[in-house]
Amino acid sequence: LDEAVKLLLQLKETYKKVTGQDYKSGSPPSEVTSTSGNGPTATTEDDDVVDPWTVATSNAKGIDYDKLIVRFGSSKIDQELIDRIERVTGQRPHHFLRRGIFFSHRDMHQILDAYENKKSFYLYTGRGPSSESMHVGHLIPFIFTKWLQEVFDVPLVIQLTDDEKYLWKDLKIEECYRFAIENCKDIIACGFDVNKTFIFSDLEYMGESPGFYKNVVKIQKHVTFNQVKGIFGFTDSDCIGKISFPAIQAAPSFSSSFPQIFNGRKDIQSLIPCAIDQDPYFRMTRDVAPRIGHSKPALFHSTFFPALQGAQTKMSASDPNSSIFLTDTAKQIKNKINKHAFSGGKDTIEEHRKFGGNTDVDVSFMYLTFFLEDDEKLEQIRKDYSSGALLTGELKKYLIDILQPLIAAHQERRKQVTDDVIKQFMTPRKLAFDF
């Protein structure tokens, strides 16, 4: 009985820490962070769920990103920042910035201040290889990271978290490493410069780099079990690998994890482009950084790439009908878009001509905002669809005509990625920069 009372008191204390409210039976708070399945489920009164494992909303327009900025405590990417990036780089901002696809940041002004004073930084992004094939949504951070690397001319490290997938999924460790190598081919096919880019598998690099492992251990020492439970929703039944994994995703944020690239220096700041569901890892990292003598990483956050069925959830590699894969044929792409892409059009042609379609919920239009680079053309399509001049089938054809050659070109580039090319990218080495 004493143990039960003690446990109840602990639960009430945890509830208060997480929700900021005293526990009252039968009166749930309007906003809570609870645990569910593989991780924490952050919910608002509008039922937006965003964490590293789950993204879902009841709103057909998708996640409310303005509320997410407030909840996560990040900063909105405003026109002033976009203009400043243009001034500093001398390049027109990427359409992902112009259209709010990358919508939130942490410390980007600090990165630009340092860059203007001739102080370098480096880029860090990653991929969790849960399957052999990536889908088009997975390309978003890599397309943007490639642009950042080109306009700022800085080193890039790309982490393949095959260890994470082994811990979370029902997969053999050999499978996870194989998926990492397969995904690596798709990442290389995005066109990264081998002289400026290092791609690594956690399962491989951890044993090759004392600098990397030392940072992992330092981070582990400075984060308590209570903290990771609060951030990630881990429970007493989770394996200890999951509990310690966040330190492994945090470690590449610090330049001393890559002594071969940065000549042992620990004062080079990182900039991390990622989807906002990964932010909990880096909130933890930013909290730890000053306590272990490192700069806090800066971040760029992207919106989610919606599933074909609608923006209520993000595209998933585990559901073939929710996703357009980088391995899909032209015919498969056409069929998936025509059959599964959620439409904002009306039920009949007459109604559609009269009332027009809703681009806020139409998945084909959402995809065009990602992949159609011409701003004027996109705006014309939006106007025509909203007025009813453009039908759903015609809108879908626009998307099909863009995605088919884009994915075919990617597949051609991927074919050129040999084992030797992979080895070049994944060998720890000095890059084309002097530190």
C-alpha positions in Angstrom: 0.0 0.0 0.0 2.8 2.4 0.9 4.4 1.7 -2.5 1.1 2.4 -4.3 0.7 5.8 -2.4 4.2 6.7 -3.2 3.6 5.9 -6.9 0.4 8.0 -7.0 2.2 11.0 -5.5 5.0 10.6 -8.1 2.4 10.5 -10.9 0.7 13.6 -9.6 4.0 15.4 -9.4 4.9 14.3 -13.0 1.5 15.5 -14.2 2.0 18.9 -12.6 5.6 19.2 -14.1 4.3 18.3 -17.6 1.0 20.3 -17.7 1.7 23.1 -15.2 -1.5 22.2 -13.4 -2.5 20.3 -10.3 -4.1 17.0 -11.0 -7.9 17.0 -10.6 -9.7 13.8 -11.3 -12.0 14.0 -14.3 -10.8 17.4 -15.5 -8.1 17.1 -18.2 -6.1 20.2 -19.1 -6.6 22.0 -22.4 -3.0 21.4 -23.4 -0.9 18.5 -22.3 2.1 16.5 -23.2 1.4 12.9 -22.6 3.1 9.7 -23.7 1.7 7.4 -26.4 3.3 4.5 -28.2 6.9 5.4 -29.2 7.1 8.8 -27.7 5.5 12.0 -26.4 2.3 13.2 -27.9 2.1 17.0 -27.7 -1.6 17.9 -28.2 -3.4 21.2 -28.3 -7.1 21.9 -28.1 -7.1 21.5 -31.9 -5.6 18.0 -31.6 -2.3 18.7 -33.4 0.1 15.9 -32.5 3.8 16.6 -33.3 6.7 14.6 -32.0 9.7 12.7 -33.5 7.4 9.6 -34.1 3.9 11.0 -34.8 2.5 13.8 -36.8 -1.3 14.2 -37.0 -4.1 16.8 -36.9 -7.8 16.8 -37.3 -7.6 20.0 -39.4 -7.8 19.4 -43.2 -5.5 22.3 -43.8 -2.8 20.6 -41.8 -0.8 21.5 -38.7 -1.2 25.0 -37.2 2.5 26.0 -37.5 2.0 29.4 -35.8 0.8 27.6 -32.7 3.7 25.2 -33.0 6.2 28.1 -33.0 4.7 29.4 -29.8 4.6 25.9 -28.2 8.2 25.0 -29.2 9.5 28.5 -28.4 11.2 29.0 -31.8 11.2 32.1 -34.0 9.1 32.7 -37.2 11.1 33.1 -40.4 9.9 36.6 -41.4 10.6 38.7 -44.5 13.3 40.6 -42.7 15.3 37.4 -42.2 14.7 36.3 -45.8 15.9 39.6 -47.1 19.0 39.4 -44.9 19.8 36.0 -46.3 19.5 37.4 -49.8 21.8 40.4 -48.9 24.5 38.2 -47.2 24.6 35.5 -49.9 23.9 37.6 -52.9 21.5 34.9 -54.1 17.7 34.9 -54.4 16.2 33.0 -51.5 15.1 29.4 -52.1 11.4 29.0 -52.9 11.2 26.9 -49.7 12.0 30.1 -47.8 9.9 32.4 -50.0 6.8 30.2 -49.5 7.1 29.4 -45.8 8.0 25.7 -46.3 10.9 26.4 -44.0 9.0 28.6 -41.5 10.8 28.6 -38.2 14.3 29.0 -36.9 16.6 29.2 -33.9 19.6 31.6 -33.9 19.8 32.2 -37.7 20.7 35.8 -37.1 23.6 34.7 -35.0 24.8 32.4 -37.9 24.6 35.4 -40.3 26.4 37.7 -37.9 29.3 35.3 -37.7 29.3 34.6 -41.4 29.5 38.4 -42.1 32.5 38.5 -39.8 34.2 35.8 -41.8 33.5 33.1 -39.2 32.5 29.8 -40.8 29.8 27.4 -39.7 28.8 23.9 -40.9 25.6 22.2 -41.9 24.2 19.1 -40.2 21.2 17.1 -41.2 20.2 13.5 -41.2 17.9 10.6 -42.2 16.4 7.7 -40.2 16.7 4.8 -42.6 13.5 2.8 -41.8 13.1 1.3 -45.3 15.0 0.7 -48.5 13.2 3.4 -50.5 12.8 7.0 -49.6 9.7 9.0 -50.7 9.5 12.5 -52.1 8.9 14.1 -48.7 12.3 12.9 -47.6 13.9 15.0 -50.3 12.8 18.3 -48.8 15.5 18.8 -46.1 18.2 17.6 -48.6 17.1 19.9 -51.4 17.2 22.9 -49.0 20.5 21.8 -47.4 22.1 21.5 -50.8 21.0 25.0 -51.6 22.4 26.3 -48.2 25.7 24.5 -48.8 26.0 26.0 -52.3 25.2 29.6 -51.3 27.3 29.7 -48.1 30.0 27.3 -49.2 30.4 25.4 -46.0 31.0 21.7 -44.9 28.1 19.4 -44.5 27.7 16.3 -42.3 24.8 13.9 -42.8 23.9 11.4 -40.1 22.2 8.1 -40.9 20.6 6.9 -37.7 20.5 3.2 -38.4 21.0 2.5 -34.7 17.8 4.4 -33.9 15.8 2.3 -36.4 17.2 -0.9 -34.9 16.1 0.3 -31.4 12.6 1.4 -32.5 11.6 -1.0 -35.2 11.3 -4.7 -35.5 14.4 -5.0 -37.8 17.6 -6.9 -37.7 20.7 -4.7 -37.2 22.1 -5.8 -40.6 18.9 -4.7 -42.3 19.1 -1.2 -40.7 22.7 -0.8 -41.9 21.7 -2.0 -45.4 18.8 0.5 -45.4 21.3 3.2 -44.4 23.5 2.4 -47.5 20.5 2.3 -49.8 19.2 5.7 -48.5 22.8 7.0 -48.8 22.5 6.4 -52.6 19.3 8.6 -52.7 21.0 11.3 -50.7 24.1 11.4 -52.9 21.8 11.5 -56.0 20.5 14.9 -54.7 23.8 16.2 -56.1 26.0 16.9 -53.0 29.7 17.7 -53.5 31.9 14.8 -52.3 34.7 17.3 -51.4 32.4 19.2 -49.0 30.1 16.4 -47.6 30.6 13.6 -45.1 27.8 11.0 -44.7 28.1 8.6 -41.9 26.2 5.6 -40.4 26.0 5.7 -36.6 26.6 1.9 -36.4 29.9 2.5 -38.3 31.2 5.9 -37.2 30.7 5.4 -33.5 33.5 2.8 -33.5 35.8 4.9 -35.7 35.7 8.3 -34.0 36.7 8.7 -30.3 35.8 12.4 -30.7 32.2 11.6 -31.6 31.9 9.0 -28.8 33.3 11.4 -26.2 30.7 14.0 -27.1 27.9 11.3 -26.8 29.1 10.4 -23.3 29.4 14.1 -22.2 25.8 14.7 -23.4 24.6 11.5 -21.6 26.2 12.7 -18.4 24.4 16.1 -18.5 20.9 14.9 -19.3 18.9 13.0 -16.6 16.5 10.2 -17.1 13.7 12.5 -15.8 14.6 15.0 -18.5 14.4 12.6 -21.4 11.2 11.1 -20.1 9.8 14.7 -20.0 11.0 15.5 -23.5 10.5 12.2 -25.4 7.9 10.4 -23.3 10.0 7.3 -22.6 8.6 4.9 -20.1 10.1 2.3 -17.7 9.4 -0.4 -20.2 11.5 1.2 -23.0 14.9 -0.3 -23.6 17.9 1.6 -22.3 19.1 2.1 -26.0 16.1 4.4 -26.6 16.8 6.4 -23.5 20.4 7.1 -24.4 19.8 7.5 -28.2 19.0 11.3 -28.1 22.7 11.9 -27.1 23.8 10.2 -30.4 21.5 12.5 -32.5 22.8 15.5 -30.5 26.5 14.8 -30.9 26.9 15.8 -34.6 25.8 19.3 -33.5 29.3 19.8 -32.1 32.3 20.3 -34.4 34.7 18.2 -32.2 32.7 15.1 -33.2 34.5 15.5 -36.6 38.2 16.1 -35.8 39.2 15.1 -39.3 37.0 17.9 -40.8 37.5 20.7 -38.2 41.1 19.9 -37.1 39.9 19.2 -33.6 38.3 22.6 -33.2 35.2 22.8 -31.0 34.1 26.4 -31.7 32.5 25.9 -35.1 28.7 26.4 -34.8 26.3 24.1 -36.6 23.2 24.9 -38.5 20.6 22.1 -38.7 17.9 22.1 -41.4 15.2 19.6 -40.3 11.4 19.0 -40.1 10.1 20.6 -36.9 9.2 17.1 -35.4 12.9 16.7 -34.8 13.1 19.9 -32.7 12.8 18.1 -29.3 16.3 16.5 -29.9 17.9 19.9 -30.5 16.1 21.7 -27.7 17.8 19.2 -25.4 21.1 19.7 -27.3 20.9 23.5 -27.0 20.3 23.1 -23.2 23.4 20.9 -22.8 25.8 22.7 -25.2 27.0 25.6 -23.0 27.5 23.2 -20.0 30.0 21.1 -22.0 31.8 24.0 -23.7 30.1 24.1 -27.1 28.1 26.5 -29.1 24.3 26.0 -29.3 23.3 24.6 -32.8 21.1 26.9 -34.9 18.1 25.4 -36.7 15.9 25.8 -39.7 12.5 24.0 -39.3 10.4 22.8 -42.2 6.7 22.1 -42.5 5.6 18.5 -43.1 5.1 16.9 -46.5 1.5 15.8 -46.4 0.3 12.3 -47.2 -1.6 11.9 -50.5 -4.8 11.4 -48.5 -4.6 14.8 -46.9 -2.6 17.2 -44.7 -3.9 15.6 -41.5 -0.7 13.5 -41.4 2.7 13.5 -43.0 3.7 11.1 -45.8 4.9 7.8 -44.5 7.3 5.3 -46.0 5.3 2.5 -44.3 2.1 3.2 -46.2 2.7 2.8 -50.0 -0.6 4.5 -50.9 0.2 7.6 -48.8 3.5 8.1 -50.5 5.2 8.7 -53.8 8.5 6.8 -53.6 11.7 7.7 -55.4 11.5 4.2 -56.9 8.0 4.7 -58.4 7.5 4.4 -62.2 5.9 7.2 -64.2 2.7 5.1 -64.4 2.7 4.5 -60.6 3.1 8.2 -60.0 0.2 9.0 -62.3 -2.1 6.4 -60.8 -1.3 7.4 -57.2 -1.9 11.1 -57.8 -5.1 10.5 -59.8 -6.5 7.8 -57.4 -5.3 8.9 -53.9 -4.4 12.6 -53.9 -7.0 14.4 -51.8 -8.9 17.0 -53.8 -10.1 20.4 -52.8 -12.5 20.5 -55.7 -16.3 20.3 -55.7 -18.4 17.1 -56.2 -19.6 18.0 -59.7 -18.0 20.0 -62.6 -21.0 22.4 -62.5 -20.4 23.1 -58.8 -16.6 23.4 -59.3 -17.0 25.9 -62.1 -19.4 27.9 -60.0 -17.7 27.9 -56.6 -14.1 26.9 -57.4 -11.7 24.6 -55.5 -10.0 25.0 -52.1 -6.2 25.1 -52.5 -5.8 25.1 -48.7 -6.8 21.5 -48.5 -5.9 20.2 -52.0 -2.9 17.9 -51.8 -1.9 18.3 -55.5 -1.7 22.0 -55.0 0.3 21.6 -51.8 2.8 19.4 -53.6 3.1 22.0 -56.4 4.2 24.6 -53.7 7.1 22.2 -52.9 8.1 21.3 -56.5 7.0 24.1 -58.9 9.7 26.7 -58.7 8.0 29.4 -60.8 6.2 31.7 -58.4 4.0 33.4 -61.1 2.9 30.0 -62.6 2.0 28.7 -59.1 0.0 31.9 -58.3 -1.9 31.6 -61.7 -2.7 27.9 -60.9 -4.0 29.0 -57.5 -6.2 31.7 -59.0 -7.6 29.4 -61.8 -8.3 26.5 -59.4 -10.0 28.8 -56.8 -12.1 30.5 -59.4 -13.2 27.2 -61.0 -11.5 27.8 -64.3 -9.1 24.9 -63.6 -10.6 21.4 -62.8 -9.2 18.9 -60.3 -8.1 16.6 -63.1 -6.2 19.4 -64.8 -4.5 20.4 -61.5 -3.4 16.8 -61.0 -2.0 16.7 -64.5 0.2 19.7 -63.7 1.6 17.8 -60.7 2.1 14.6 -62.6 4.0 16.5 -65.4 6.4 17.9 -62.8 6.9 14.8 -60.6 7.4 12.3 -63.4 10.6 13.9 -64.9 11.8 15.0 -61.5 11.8 11.4 -60.1 13.0 9.9 -63.4 16.0 12.2 -63.3 16.7 11.3 -59.7 16.6 7.6 -60.6 19.1 8.2 -63.3 21.5 10.0 -61.0 21.1 7.2 -58.4 22.2 4.6 -60.9 25.5 6.4 -61.2 26.1 6.0 -57.4 28.6 3.1 -57.2 30.0 1.4 -54.1 33.2 3.4 -54.7 31.2 6.7 -54.7 29.5 5.6 -51.4 32.9 4.8 -49.9 34.2 8.2 -50.8 31.3 10.0 -49.1 31.4 7.8 -46.0 35.1 7.7 -45.3 36.1 10.0 -42.4 38.5 12.5 -44.0 39.4 16.1 -44.4 37.1 18.1 -46.6 37.9 21.0 -48.9 38.1 23.5 -46.1 41.0 24.6 -43.8 40.2 25.0 -40.1 
